Amino acid sequence: QGSNFQSANLHAANLTGANLVNAILTGSDLSGANLTGSVGGVFFDVATLAGATCPNGIVHGNTGADC
């Protein structure tokens, strides 16, 4: 909880079910990452989310979906 992953390279990371409560992912590369079922008030400001699977299971960018 409250982890700081600011500007981290998490490209294609498997974060399925991760506890991301108050995690800071500002500026991180989450492209292609799997966030399915992760929980928390995540700060995605200016994070790269292209092709990432959002916590709700929808792929970011498909039909305008946003995490």
C-alpha positions as CSV (number, residue, x, y, z in Angstrom):
1,Q,0.0,0.0,0.0
2,G,1.2,3.4,-0.9
3,S,4.1,2.1,-3.0
4,N,5.9,4.6,-5.3
5,F,6.5,3.2,-8.8
6,Q,6.9,6.7,-10.3
7,S,8.5,6.4,-13.8
8,A,8.9,2.7,-13.4
9,N,9.2,0.3,-16.4
10,L,6.3,-2.1,-15.8
11,H,5.8,-2.9,-19.5
12,A,3.9,-6.2,-19.8
13,A,4.0,-6.8,-16.0
14,N,1.5,-9.2,-14.5
15,L,-0.1,-7.2,-11.7
16,T,-3.2,-9.4,-11.6
17,G,-4.9,-9.0,-8.2
18,A,-2.2,-6.6,-6.9
19,N,-3.0,-4.4,-3.9
20,L,-2.3,-1.0,-5.4
21,V,-4.0,1.1,-2.7
22,N,-2.6,4.6,-3.0
23,A,0.2,3.4,-5.3
24,I,1.9,6.2,-7.3
25,L,2.4,5.1,-11.0
26,T,2.9,8.6,-12.4
27,G,4.9,8.5,-15.6
28,S,5.2,4.7,-15.5
29,D,5.2,2.5,-18.6
30,L,2.3,0.1,-18.0
31,S,1.8,-0.7,-21.7
32,G,0.7,-4.3,-22.2
33,A,0.5,-4.8,-18.4
34,N,-2.2,-6.9,-16.8
35,L,-4.0,-5.1,-14.0
36,T,-7.0,-7.4,-13.9
37,G,-8.6,-7.4,-10.4
38,S,-6.1,-5.1,-8.9
39,V,-7.5,-2.8,-6.3
40,G,-6.8,0.7,-5.0
41,G,-6.9,4.4,-5.6
42,V,-4.1,4.3,-8.2
43,F,-2.5,7.5,-9.5
44,F,-2.0,6.9,-13.2
45,D,-1.2,10.5,-14.2
46,V,0.7,10.5,-17.5
47,A,1.3,6.8,-17.3
48,T,1.5,4.9,-20.6
49,L,-1.4,2.4,-20.6
50,A,-1.6,1.4,-24.3
51,G,-2.8,-2.2,-24.5
52,A,-2.9,-2.6,-20.7
53,T,-5.7,-4.7,-19.3
54,C,-7.5,-2.5,-16.7
55,P,-8.6,-3.7,-13.3
56,N,-12.1,-4.2,-14.7
57,G,-10.7,-6.5,-17.5
58,I,-11.2,-4.1,-20.4
59,V,-8.1,-3.4,-22.5
60,H,-7.1,0.2,-22.5
61,G,-7.7,1.9,-25.8
62,N,-10.2,-0.6,-27.1
63,T,-13.3,1.4,-28.1
64,G,-12.0,4.4,-26.1
65,A,-11.7,2.4,-22.8
66,D,-9.7,4.1,-20.1
67,C,-8.5,2.7,-16.8
